[in-house]
Amino acid sequence: MSSPSIARQAAPPAFSIYPLLAVLIWTGNTLVTKAAAGVIAPSAITFYRWLLAGLVLTPFVLPSLIRQRAAVLTQLPRLALLGCLGMGLYQGLAYQAAQTTSAINMGVIVATMPLMSALLSSRFAGESLSVERLCGAGLSLAGLVILSTRGQPLGLLQGAVHAGDGLMLVAVGSNALYGVLIKRWAMPLSTWLQLYVQIACGLLLILPFWWQAPPSPVTAASMPLILYAGTLASIGAPFCWMSGIKHLGPARASLFMNLLPVFVALAAAVLLHERLHGYHALGGLLALSGVWLGMANRWRGGPAR
């Protein structure tokens, strides 16, 4: 008779479609983020995206918010911080980064998020930091250096680093911290209600930047980008990701993030006509090898939690 832990590990393969769909949607959103550069201001698409997501969710979540307003007020400081990290900083900086870096670079940097989460968990959630994770961090850093300097690491001494890559690293770090805090703070609210309040708080952070930026109205060119980002990327992907974690556990679900740079590189080459170079392969391989090494002990040990 199999033990409960083995039963939890043997999740039906069909459930793998959930995190796979989430990664595919985020792949599209990486291309949308890059395509938005020069079409609509970063502050504008960030604001319109989350405004649209909030409006779509309102009919479904607002009644629950009214019923549980006392519990929401109790958790509001935490929800506000999460909204600023996940909806404000992460997305705002990603759109800004797209002005000066490629979709391929963005995809590889995003793929380091599981390792960043592991490093932050050791600092803020008391999880042990193993030798594998330290070595993985070193490999990922080497890969990002090669990627950011276009295969010329000595260019660091001459300032040959894309500003967008640095902004994207800060953005990913912000989202990794968001994930760690979500895990650490167990709030007595549904996931959708938490997301709804976080969106509202993120909009309040973004509002001054959108208001003070030069006018960037919605146009025929920017409308499809906003629709994709505000619906599929802001609502569909979180639903798929949460469903994947529910059935597979966070450790197994995070494996699918390693597919993101592969999908982004292929899609960017086909749809955005970005050229693939040797340093993309080398930097991406090192970065993803670092993620694999840094997370391997979690995948080997124990049941999915």
ROPA-289450 format. One record per residue (C-alpha): residue in three letters; x, y, z; residue number from 1. Coordinates in steps of 0.02 Angstrom, whole numbers, plus 50000, padded with zeros to 5 digits. Layout:
% residues N
SITE,ALA,X,Y,Z,NUM
...
***
This chain:
% residues 305
SITE,MET,50000,50000,50000,1
SITE,SER,50077,50165,49949,2
SITE,SER,50111,50298,50079,3
SITE,PRO,50021,50468,50075,4
SITE,SER,50183,50555,50025,5
SITE,ILE,50203,50443,49874,6
SITE,ALA,50022,50471,49827,7
SITE,ARG,50047,50658,49832,8
SITE,GLN,50200,50645,49720,9
SITE,ALA,50110,50540,49590,10
SITE,ALA,50000,50679,49523,11
SITE,PRO,49911,50639,49359,12
SITE,PRO,50014,50698,49209,13
SITE,ALA,49861,50791,49143,14
SITE,PHE,49880,50920,49281,15
SITE,SER,50048,50971,49205,16
SITE,ILE,49949,51066,49074,17
SITE,TYR,49910,51202,49202,18
SITE,PRO,50088,51265,49234,19
SITE,LEU,50130,51236,49051,20
SITE,LEU,49987,51349,48998,21
SITE,ALA,50043,51480,49125,22
SITE,VAL,50219,51481,49054,23
SITE,LEU,50152,51491,48876,24
SITE,ILE,50045,51642,48925,25
SITE,TRP,50194,51724,49011,26
SITE,THR,50297,51691,48855,27
SITE,GLY,50169,51790,48755,28
SITE,ASN,50171,51926,48887,29
SITE,THR,50360,51941,48874,30
SITE,LEU,50339,51973,48688,31
SITE,VAL,50196,52094,48723,32
SITE,THR,50308,52186,48846,33
SITE,LYS,50443,52202,48713,34
SITE,ALA,50318,52248,48577,35
SITE,ALA,50248,52385,48689,36
SITE,ALA,50414,52477,48686,37
SITE,GLY,50391,52628,48574,38
SITE,VAL,50204,52599,48557,39
SITE,ILE,50144,52649,48730,40
SITE,ALA,50233,52720,48882,41
SITE,PRO,50284,52592,49016,42
SITE,SER,50184,52681,49151,43
SITE,ALA,50031,52687,49038,44
SITE,ILE,50025,52503,48991,45
SITE,THR,50060,52453,49171,46
SITE,PHE,49915,52561,49231,47
SITE,TYR,49793,52510,49094,48
SITE,ARG,49837,52326,49114,49
SITE,TRP,49795,52316,49298,50
SITE,LEU,49647,52432,49280,51
SITE,LEU,49574,52313,49152,52
SITE,ALA,49609,52161,49260,53
SITE,GLY,49526,52245,49408,54
SITE,LEU,49372,52291,49307,55
SITE,VAL,49355,52113,49241,56
SITE,LEU,49368,52039,49416,57
SITE,THR,49253,52166,49500,58
SITE,PRO,49084,52082,49464,59
SITE,PHE,49150,51916,49530,60
SITE,VAL,49254,51971,49680,61
SITE,LEU,49176,52134,49743,62
SITE,PRO,49032,52046,49835,63
SITE,SER,49160,51940,49929,64
SITE,LEU,49262,52096,49969,65
SITE,ILE,49108,52180,50044,66
SITE,ARG,49067,52027,50150,67
SITE,GLN,49245,52006,50213,68
SITE,ARG,49293,52190,50226,69
SITE,ALA,49343,52173,50410,70
SITE,ALA,49466,52033,50372,71
SITE,VAL,49532,52128,50221,72
SITE,LEU,49564,52284,50326,73
SITE,THR,49662,52179,50451,74
SITE,GLN,49773,52112,50311,75
SITE,LEU,49781,52274,50211,76
SITE,PRO,49963,52321,50253,77
SITE,ARG,50024,52153,50191,78
SITE,LEU,49913,52156,50038,79
SITE,ALA,49972,52333,49998,80
SITE,LEU,50155,52281,50004,81
SITE,LEU,50119,52129,49896,82
SITE,GLY,50025,52238,49771,83
SITE,CYS,50171,52359,49761,84
SITE,LEU,50296,52218,49734,85
SITE,GLY,50199,52107,49613,86
SITE,MET,50089,52228,49517,87
SITE,GLY,50182,52393,49532,88
SITE,LEU,50370,52363,49537,89
SITE,TYR,50380,52199,49442,90
SITE,GLN,50272,52245,49295,91
SITE,GLY,50320,52429,49290,92
SITE,LEU,50506,52390,49288,93
SITE,ALA,50482,52251,49160,94
SITE,TYR,50398,52371,49038,95
SITE,GLN,50536,52499,49069,96
SITE,ALA,50671,52366,49045,97
SITE,ALA,50597,52321,48876,98
SITE,GLN,50650,52491,48811,99
SITE,THR,50834,52442,48815,100
SITE,THR,50847,52252,48812,101
SITE,SER,50783,52109,48706,102
SITE,ALA,50639,51989,48736,103
SITE,ILE,50765,51845,48737,104
SITE,ASN,50866,51924,48878,105
SITE,MET,50707,51959,48975,106
SITE,GLY,50651,51778,48958,107
SITE,VAL,50815,51708,49024,108
SITE,ILE,50819,51830,49170,109
SITE,VAL,50640,51785,49217,110
SITE,ALA,50689,51601,49217,111
SITE,THR,50806,51634,49365,112
SITE,MET,50655,51674,49474,113
SITE,PRO,50649,51502,49559,114
SITE,LEU,50829,51520,49614,115
SITE,MET,50802,51698,49674,116
SITE,SER,50653,51636,49774,117
SITE,ALA,50762,51503,49854,118
SITE,LEU,50893,51632,49902,119
SITE,LEU,50763,51750,49974,120
SITE,SER,50677,51606,50066,121
SITE,SER,50839,51569,50156,122
SITE,ARG,50844,51750,50215,123
SITE,PHE,50663,51786,50255,124
SITE,ALA,50578,51618,50278,125
SITE,GLY,50714,51524,50373,126
SITE,GLU,50746,51393,50238,127
SITE,SER,50921,51318,50236,128
SITE,LEU,51037,51371,50095,129
SITE,SER,51130,51219,50030,130
SITE,VAL,51294,51207,49935,131
SITE,GLU,51195,51162,49779,132
SITE,ARG,51098,51325,49790,133
SITE,LEU,51256,51427,49815,134
SITE,CYS,51339,51344,49665,135
SITE,GLY,51180,51369,49566,136
SITE,ALA,51180,51554,49609,137
SITE,GLY,51358,51568,49545,138
SITE,LEU,51315,51480,49381,139
SITE,SER,51162,51587,49354,140
SITE,LEU,51260,51746,49389,141
SITE,ALA,51393,51693,49263,142
SITE,GLY,51259,51660,49134,143
SITE,LEU,51178,51829,49162,144
SITE,VAL,51346,51917,49148,145
SITE,ILE,51378,51833,48980,146
SITE,LEU,51202,51872,48922,147
SITE,SER,51204,52053,48979,148
SITE,THR,51375,52090,48903,149
SITE,ARG,51335,52001,48739,150
SITE,GLY,51470,51871,48769,151
SITE,GLN,51603,51996,48822,152
SITE,PRO,51614,51987,49013,153
SITE,LEU,51763,52106,49017,154
SITE,GLY,51642,52237,48954,155
SITE,LEU,51584,52253,49135,156
SITE,LEU,51742,52353,49165,157
SITE,GLN,51692,52469,49024,158
SITE,GLY,51510,52488,49072,159
SITE,ALA,51446,52379,48928,160
SITE,VAL,51292,52318,49021,161
SITE,HIS,51115,52351,48962,162
SITE,ALA,51017,52458,49082,163
SITE,GLY,50865,52352,49039,164
SITE,ASP,50949,52194,49102,165
SITE,GLY,50982,52277,49270,166
SITE,LEU,50803,52338,49282,167
SITE,MET,50740,52164,49237,168
SITE,LEU,50845,52087,49375,169
SITE,VAL,50770,52208,49501,170
SITE,ALA,50596,52168,49433,171
SITE,VAL,50622,51981,49448,172
SITE,GLY,50694,52003,49623,173
SITE,SER,50538,52101,49670,174
SITE,ASN,50425,51963,49606,175
SITE,ALA,50529,51829,49692,176
SITE,LEU,50509,51922,49857,177
SITE,TYR,50323,51933,49820,178
SITE,GLY,50315,51743,49806,179
SITE,VAL,50413,51717,49968,180
SITE,LEU,50300,51834,50065,181
SITE,ILE,50143,51753,49992,182
SITE,LYS,50207,51587,50057,183
SITE,ARG,50257,51658,50226,184
SITE,TRP,50098,51757,50258,185
SITE,ALA,49952,51638,50271,186
SITE,MET,49802,51754,50257,187
SITE,PRO,49622,51696,50289,188
SITE,LEU,49565,51760,50119,189
SITE,SER,49534,51675,49954,190
SITE,THR,49669,51687,49822,191
SITE,TRP,49557,51787,49706,192
SITE,LEU,49511,51910,49843,193
SITE,GLN,49695,51935,49885,194
SITE,LEU,49734,51962,49701,195
SITE,TYR,49593,52088,49684,196
SITE,VAL,49651,52193,49833,197
SITE,GLN,49832,52182,49775,198
SITE,ILE,49781,52248,49604,199
SITE,ALA,49695,52396,49687,200
SITE,CYS,49849,52435,49793,201
SITE,GLY,49964,52415,49643,202
SITE,LEU,49857,52537,49544,203
SITE,LEU,49876,52667,49682,204
SITE,LEU,50066,52650,49669,205
SITE,ILE,50064,52663,49479,206
SITE,LEU,49938,52806,49470,207
SITE,PRO,50060,52951,49506,208
SITE,PHE,50185,52888,49376,209
SITE,TRP,50048,52871,49246,210
SITE,TRP,49976,53042,49290,211
SITE,GLN,50144,53133,49279,212
SITE,ALA,50207,53044,49123,213
SITE,PRO,50182,53120,48950,214
SITE,PRO,50011,53077,48878,215
SITE,SER,50005,52902,48805,216
SITE,PRO,49826,52866,48752,217
SITE,VAL,49761,52697,48700,218
SITE,THR,49779,52673,48512,219
SITE,ALA,49737,52538,48386,220
SITE,ALA,49917,52477,48401,221
SITE,SER,49920,52470,48591,222
SITE,MET,49744,52403,48621,223
SITE,PRO,49785,52219,48581,224
SITE,LEU,49938,52228,48695,225
SITE,ILE,49835,52298,48839,226
SITE,LEU,49697,52168,48813,227
SITE,TYR,49822,52024,48817,228
SITE,ALA,49915,52091,48969,229
SITE,GLY,49757,52138,49063,230
SITE,THR,49663,51974,49037,231
SITE,LEU,49768,51822,48994,232
SITE,ALA,49929,51877,49081,233
SITE,SER,49845,51957,49233,234
SITE,ILE,49702,51833,49261,235
SITE,GLY,49725,51677,49154,236
SITE,ALA,49908,51642,49196,237
SITE,PRO,49885,51662,49386,238
SITE,PHE,49736,51544,49380,239
SITE,CYS,49835,51412,49284,240
SITE,TRP,49987,51434,49396,241
SITE,MET,49885,51418,49557,242
SITE,SER,49798,51264,49487,243
SITE,GLY,49966,51186,49443,244
SITE,ILE,50034,51218,49618,245
SITE,LYS,49876,51145,49694,246
SITE,HIS,49892,50981,49599,247
SITE,LEU,50081,50964,49577,248
SITE,GLY,50154,51066,49721,249
SITE,PRO,50263,51222,49705,250
SITE,ALA,50427,51126,49679,251
SITE,ARG,50364,51029,49528,252
SITE,ALA,50267,51176,49457,253
SITE,SER,50423,51286,49463,254
SITE,LEU,50511,51163,49345,255
SITE,PHE,50405,51231,49203,256
SITE,MET,50481,51406,49225,257
SITE,ASN,50640,51334,49147,258
SITE,LEU,50545,51320,48983,259
SITE,LEU,50513,51507,48977,260
SITE,PRO,50677,51566,48898,261
SITE,VAL,50667,51426,48769,262
SITE,PHE,50491,51477,48719,263
SITE,VAL,50535,51663,48722,264
SITE,ALA,50691,51640,48616,265
SITE,LEU,50598,51538,48485,266
SITE,ALA,50448,51654,48483,267
SITE,ALA,50555,51812,48478,268
SITE,ALA,50656,51742,48332,269
SITE,VAL,50498,51698,48235,270
SITE,LEU,50381,51842,48280,271
SITE,LEU,50497,51987,48325,272
SITE,HIS,50639,51936,48206,273
SITE,GLU,50767,51946,48345,274
SITE,ARG,50928,51857,48299,275
SITE,LEU,50992,51712,48404,276
SITE,HIS,51179,51719,48444,277
SITE,GLY,51302,51602,48525,278
SITE,TYR,51307,51705,48685,279
SITE,HIS,51119,51681,48703,280
SITE,ALA,51144,51492,48704,281
SITE,LEU,51294,51497,48821,282
SITE,GLY,51222,51625,48941,283
SITE,GLY,51051,51544,48942,284
SITE,LEU,51126,51370,48969,285
SITE,LEU,51230,51430,49117,286
SITE,ALA,51083,51525,49193,287
SITE,LEU,50964,51378,49176,288
SITE,SER,51096,51255,49237,289
SITE,GLY,51115,51364,49391,290
SITE,VAL,50928,51360,49420,291
SITE,TRP,50925,51171,49400,292
SITE,LEU,51073,51144,49517,293
SITE,GLY,51008,51267,49646,294
SITE,MET,50837,51186,49650,295
SITE,ALA,50886,51004,49623,296
SITE,ASN,50891,50960,49807,297
SITE,ARG,50712,51021,49827,298
SITE,TRP,50653,50915,49680,299
SITE,ARG,50740,50760,49749,300
SITE,GLY,50686,50778,49928,301
SITE,GLY,50516,50741,50003,302
SITE,PRO,50340,50761,49941,303
SITE,ALA,50275,50914,49852,304
SITE,ARG,50216,51044,49975,305
***
